[in-house]
């Protein structure tokens, strides 16, 4: 009878474990803020440091500063530090033409306009 009891306990333990996992997943899904994706990524409206934003956009920090100066990105400050909202950066990157699509004349005109 001991073997039967052990088998029954193991089966009940497994079933209980499965039910608890399912219930915990459901409860955590309900508690997760809507702005956090199911994959656990950061909220889309989170703020990035200039270095983080530059790495994400694969540009230099000076390019980000130029975009802020040109008004392409809003100026956001956290104390004395510049910050960039993730969703605003994604929006700009989606709208920004590929550098390879710019003609040399257009690139020179953009540079001169910035310095002007």
C-alpha positions, -999 to 999 in steps of 0.1 A, spaced: 0 0 0 30 23 5 39 22 -32 3 31 -42 3 60 -17 36 73 -31 23 71 -66 -9 89 -57 11 116 -39 34 121 -69 4 124 -92 -14 149 -70 18 169 -66 23 171 -104 -13 181 -110 -12 207 -83 20 221 -96 6 224 -132 -26 241 -119 -6 266 -98 17 275 -127 -13 282 -150 -30 303 -123 1 323 -116 7 330 -153 -29 342 -156 -25 364 -125 8 379 -137 -7 386 -172 -35 405 -156 -11 425 -134 14 433 -162 10 470 -173 -5 474 -207 26 493 -219 49 463 -213 48 438 -241 43 401 -235 80 395 -243 89 417 -213 104 445 -233 106 480 -218 75 502 -221 73 520 -254 72 554 -237 103 548 -215 132 572 -215 166 564 -228 199 580 -220 217 596 -250 241 567 -251 213 541 -250 193 559 -277 225 562 -299 231 525 -296 195 517 -304 195 539 -334 230 530 -344 241 566 -347 264 588 -326 254 609 -297 262 640 -318 237 629 -344 210 626 -317 220 661 -304 216 674 -340 182 658 -344 171 675 -311 186 708 -323 168 705 -357 135 697 -338 132 662 -351 133 649 -315 118 668 -286 143 680 -260 137 660 -228 158 667 -196 162 646 -165 180 671 -143 210 681 -165 209 650 -186 193 647 -220 168 619 -224 151 605 -255 117 588 -254 119 553 -270 86 558 -289 97 592 -303 130 577 -315 112 548 -332 89 572 -349 118 593 -362 137 563 -374 107 550 -393 103 584 -410 140 592 -416 152 583 -451 181 559 -455 214 577 -458 222 557 -490 190 572 -506 203 608 -502 222 623 -531 255 639 -524 240 673 -532 211 667 -507 236 657 -480 257 688 -485 226 710 -485 215 694 -452 249 699 -436 251 735 -448 216 742 -435 225 729 -401 255 752 -399 237 782 -413 
